[in-house]
């Protein structure tokens, strides 16, 4: 099997020849993966690519909404065009706004680079977009003003780039509750839920209805896999919130995807033990970026026991690499043992390493262990 066949076999709950191991990849990294010799050797041996944030299957516009982003670099530059260009990638402040006939939503933020995909939605110093109940009305106007249309042109192009090295899913907006968390922050969300539940639920329902439009476009796309970047953790999404808001949405859109023979993969990278039984009730196909202890709090074998009809796409807990490569090897073996015999199981890197050098050292170590001990079915003495 090649990497793509191996990944898709597991996602379809079929036996692979070995446990797939994947890393995230975006357009800007493709040349590096192809030209940097150590990476190329890993790819040739079966390292898989997961282009999770590469392709959306829709275009969006808001005819009556204007977005402005102003970058403030201070004195981090000079007269030189080269200095000006370099300044774009230095940490700096921004102010941003969404302006409508009903009012404006504004934020201030600190950004580490010009790479908006890595910094947005903003984690601003002055709060989030939604700060007051008055902001709800502006956001509702923007939601109603939003127009989605299918856009499938980039799918085949990016699949050609990736080839048999991996998969190119379509990524969709965060589910309604996770979107609200990003728009107002956990503290505001909790306060508004308990103090202004009528307004909160009304806004939630408007987001829910609008998101169904874009999810249906994704369902009709040529992509085989739909990926939801939800970042679920019980530290923010309690069982009560998950059952009331997340569970109905996940199941409705899963049914839409399955009707069109699509696989629904959701990024849940946080502490999931408290949500274990509720996640089991979803019709999601795969829990991606599932992070085992010591970062997460749900062991792989316990999750497998609870989620017999789901694929677990486990993220290696990157902080382990701070303990050295022996610890990385030991943790990889532990994860394979917990997943044995390896049905419905993948491994991957989907979160950030402490540094680029830690990544360069650890990914080959993890993959060598999988090549040696990850043949299906797993049998480790």
N, C-alpha and C positions, 0 to 999 in steps of 0.2 A: 504494500500500500504506500502511496505517497502521502504527504502531510494533509492535503485537502481531503483525500478519501478517508483517511484515518479520523479526522475531526468530524466529518459528516456521518461516518458510520456510528460513532458514539452518540452524536446528537439524535440519530434515528434509532437509538437503543439497539444497535447491532454490534457484534463483537469486532474489535480492531485486532491488528496483529501485535500492537503494543500500545501502551498508554500514550495518548497524544500530549505533547508539550508545546505551548504556544506563547508568543509574546505579542503585545500590542504593536501596531505599526501604522504610521500616518504617511502621507505623501512625501514629506520632507525627509523621511528616514529610508526610503526605498533605495536610493543611490548608495547610501552608506552600507546597507545590508548586502547589496550586490558587490560592492567594491572592497569592503574591509574583509581581508582574507579569513580571519578567524570566524566571523559571522557566516561567510559564504560556506565554509566547511560544515558548520552546524546545519545550515539550510540543506545542504546536500545530504546530510545524514538523517534529515527528517524533522528538524525544528520547524514548527508551524507558525504561520503569521495570522494574527486576528486583527483585521482592519476595522476595528470597532467604531472608530470616529471618522471614517473616510467618506462615506456616502450617505446622503439623505435622498429620499425618493420624492421629494416635494419641493416646490418653491413657495415662498410666502411674501405677501405684501400687505401693508396697511395703508390704504389710500389717504386716510385723514390723520395719520400719525407720523410724526417726524422724530427721528433719533439723532442726537448729537453727542459726540464723544470728544472731549478736549483733553489733550495730553499736556502735562506740565513738567518740563524737564529741568527747570531752574538753570543753573550754570554748569551743567554737565556736558557742555559742548564748546566749540570754538568756531572760527570762520571757515575751517576746512570742511569741504563736502564729505570727506571720509569721517571726520569727527562727528559731523551731524548724523551720518548714517549709523555710526556705532552707538550714538546716544539713544537711538530708537530702541535698542535692546538693553538699556540700563533700567534699573528700578526707578519708577517715577510715580507721580500722582496723576489721577484723572478725575474729571467730573463728567457725569453723563446724565442725559435726560431723555425722557419720552414725552413729547408735547402733543396735546390733542385739543380740540375745541372745548373739551370738558375740563381741562386743567393739565398739570404736568406732574410727572413722577421724576424725582431727581436722586442721584446718589453721588457720594464721594468715595474714592477707592485708592488703594495703593496697588500698583501692578509691578510684577517682577520683570516683565519683558513686554515687547510688542506683540507677543504671541497671544492673541485674544482668545484662541481656543483653550489655552491653558489657564486663563484668568477669568473668563466669564462663565456663568453669571458672577457678578462681582461679590466679593466678600468685603463690603465697604466699612470704613471707619465710623460712618455716621448712621449705621443701621442698614436697612435693606430698602427696596423700592417701596414696599408698603409700610408706612409708618403710622397712618391714622385711618379712621373709618372713611374719611373723605377720599383717601387714595383708592379705596375699593371702587368708587364710582368711576374714577379715571381708568383703572385697570379693566373694569367691565366694558367700558367704551372701547378700549384697545382690543379686547378679545372679540367683541362683536365686529370690529372694523377689520379683523384679520381675514385674509383670503388665501386659501391653499389651492395649489394646482399640481397635478402630477408632473414629475420631472425624472425621467428614467435614463437620460442620456449618458450619465457618468458611470452607470453600473457596469456595463460591458467593458468600458475603458479600464476601470480600476481592476476588474476581474482579470483582464489581460495582463496588467502589471503584476498582479499577485501570482497568477498562474496556478500551478499545482502546489505551491508552497503554503497555501492557506485559504481562508474564506473572507468574503466581503459581505457582511450583513448590511442591511439598512438600519440606521439608528433613528429612533423616533424621539419626540419630546419626553421628558420625565412624566410619569403618571401624575394625575392631578394633585394628590396629596404631596408628593415629593416636589412638584413645581411650586406649590404654596410655601413649603419649607424654604426653598431657595429665594422666593420673592419677599418673604416677611421675616424669616429667621425663626428658630425654634421658640424663643421667648415670646415674641409677638403672636405666633401661632397658638401657643398654649393660652395666653391671655384672651385672645379674641375668641377662641373656641368656647371658653367658659364664661366670658362676659358679654359676647356679642354673637351667640351661636346662630341666630337667624341670619345675620349678614354673612357670617362665615360660610354657612351651608349654601346660601344662595350663590356666593362667589364660586364655591367648589363645584356646584352643579353646572355653572356656566363654563368653567374650564373643562369639566368632564365632557360636556356636549361638544365643545369645539375640538377637543383632542380626538374624539372619535372620527372626525373628518380626516385628519392627517393619518391616523392609524389605518383607516380603510384604504387610503391611497397606498400606503406601504403594503397592505395585504394584497393589492392587485399588481404589485411591482414584480419584476423578474427575479428579485432576491429570494433566495431559499430560506434565509434566516433573518428575523427581525430582532434587533437588540435594543433593550430599554435601559438607559443609563441612570438607574434609580438610586444607587448608593444607600440602600436600606440598612438601617441599624436600629435595634430596639432602644438604644439610648435616646433616640429622638422619636421614632415611630413606635409608640407603645402598642401592645396587643389590642387595646381598646380602639386606637386610631386605625390600626391595620385592618381589624375586622370590619369596622364601620365604613372605611373609605377605600382602602387598597384592595381588599379581597373582591368586592363586586366589580371593580374596574378591571383587575387582572383577568378575571374569568370571562367577562364580556368580550374583551379584546382578544383573549386566547381563542375563544370560539370563532371570532371573525378570522383570525389568522389560520386556524386549522381548517376552516371551510375552504380556504385558498391554498391548502397544503404547505403552509409556512410553519416554521419552527419559531417559538417565542422564547427568547433568552433574556433574562433580567439580571442586571448587575446588582447583587446584594453583598456588599463587602464588609459589613459591620458585625456587631454582636447579634446573633440570630437565635440564641437558645430560647429566649422568651417567646419568640415568634414561630418556633419549630412546628407546633401543631397547626397553626394557621397557614403557614406556607404549604404544608401538606395538603390543605384544602384547595389551593389554587390549581388552575389547569395550565400553569406555566410549564414549558418543556424542560428548561434548564436554569439552574441557579448559577450564575457566572460571577467570578471573583469571590466565591465562597472562601473565607479566610479562617483557617484553623487556628487554634491556640499556638503561640501565646498572644497573638493579636486579636483574633476572634475568641469566642467563648463556647463554640459548639464543635466537638470533635467530629472528624470525618465519619467514623464508623457509626456514631449516634445519628448523624444527619442521614446517612444511607439507610439506616433502619427505619427512620421516620418517613423518608421520601422515596419509597420504593419505585414510584412511577416517574421519577425525575432524574435528570442528569445533573451531576455535581461537577462544575468546572472550577476546580480549586485553585486559588491564588497562593503561591508560596509566600509565607509571612516574611517579608523582606528584612525587618529588623534583625532576624536571626543571623544575617550575614555579618553583623557587627561583631559576632563572636568568633568569626573566622571560618575558613572553608571546611574544616572538620565538622563544625556545627551545622553548616549548610548540608553537607553530605548526610549527616545523622538525621536531620529533620526530613530530608527528601525520602530516605528509607522509611522513616516513621510514617510519613503520609502514604507511601505505597502500601505498607503493611496494613494501615487502617482502612485502605480502600480495597484490599484484596477480597475477591479475585480480580476486581477491576471493572466490573460491569458498570455501565453508565457513569464513567469517571474520566475526566480530563484534568491535566494540570497546566498552569500557565503563570505568567507574570502580568499582572494587570494593575498594580499599584506602584508607587515610586520607591526606588532604592534610596538609601541615605546619600549616595553619591554615584556619579557615572562610573568611577573606578570599581566600586562595589558591584555594580551591575556587570561590568566586563569580567570580573572574577567569578561571580556566583552563577550566572546563567550557564556557562560551560560545565560547571560542577554539577548543577542540578540535572542537566541533560545527559551527562555521562552516567549518572546513577540510573536514570530512566532507561537509557540504552542497555545497561547491564542487567537491571532488575525489573524493568517495567514491561517485559514481554507478557502478553495476555495468554492464559490467565496468570496473574501474579502469584508467585510462589517464592517467598523469602524465608529462609531458615533463621 
